Amino acid sequence: MVRALKPAPIWMTEIFDPVAGVAYLPDDDNKVAHRMVLPPAPTAAAPAANPRATVERLGSKTVDGVMAEGTRTVMPRLTI
């Protein structure tokens, strides 16, 4: 995923590579890119730690030539 932000008066570009677990921040003025290691992604089982959460399997679908497996986790509302 590439994201470009324009807070005046500079541009900031971020490049995320979740497969490799890294992010890059290009520095156009100095002609370098800073590489940062991303923290590991949470596992799919983490939301199910809440015993009241429900996990719905959404099935498989090809998106831009890549097979994706979908799930939806619903957390109950907190009542106060």
C-alpha positions in Angstrom: 0.0 0.0 0.0 1.4 3.4 -0.9 0.1 6.5 0.9 1.0 10.1 0.0 0.1 12.8 2.5 0.4 16.6 1.7 0.7 18.6 5.0 1.8 22.0 3.7 4.5 22.6 2.5 6.0 19.1 2.2 5.0 15.7 0.7 5.3 12.6 2.8 5.1 9.2 1.1 4.8 5.9 2.9 5.2 2.4 1.3 4.0 -0.5 3.3 4.9 -4.1 2.5 3.0 -6.3 5.0 4.3 -9.5 3.3 7.9 -8.6 3.9 7.0 -6.9 7.2 8.7 -3.6 6.3 7.7 0.0 5.5 9.7 2.6 3.6 9.8 6.3 4.0 11.4 8.0 0.9 13.3 11.2 1.5 13.2 13.0 -1.8 15.5 15.9 -0.7 18.3 13.6 0.3 17.6 10.9 -2.3 17.4 8.0 0.3 14.7 5.8 1.7 14.4 4.8 5.3 13.4 1.2 5.9 11.5 0.3 9.1 10.6 -3.2 10.3 6.9 -3.5 11.1 5.6 -5.3 14.2 4.2 -8.7 13.5 0.6 -8.7 12.4 -1.9 -10.0 15.0 -3.1 -13.5 14.4 -6.6 -14.2 13.3 -7.3 -16.0 16.5 -6.7 -12.9 18.7 -10.2 -11.4 18.4 -11.8 -14.7 19.4 -10.2 -14.4 22.9 -13.4 -12.6 23.9 -15.8 -15.5 24.6 -18.8 -13.4 23.5 -17.3 -12.5 20.1 -18.6 -14.3 17.0 -16.5 -15.1 13.9 -18.3 -15.4 10.6 -16.5 -17.0 7.6 -17.1 -15.0 4.4 -15.6 -17.5 2.0 -12.9 -17.2 -0.7 -12.7 -14.7 -3.5 -10.1 -13.7 -6.1 -9.2 -10.0 -5.9 -6.9 -8.7 -8.6 -5.6 -12.2 -9.2 -4.9 -12.9 -5.5 -7.0 -15.5 -3.5 -8.4 -13.9 -0.4 -10.1 -15.6 2.5 -12.6 -13.4 4.4 -13.8 -13.4 8.0 -15.9 -11.0 10.0 -15.5 -10.7 13.8 -18.3 -9.1 15.7 -17.6 -7.9 19.2 -20.6 -7.4 21.5 -21.4 -3.8 22.6 -20.5 -2.8 26.1 -23.4 -1.7 28.2 -22.8 0.8 30.9 
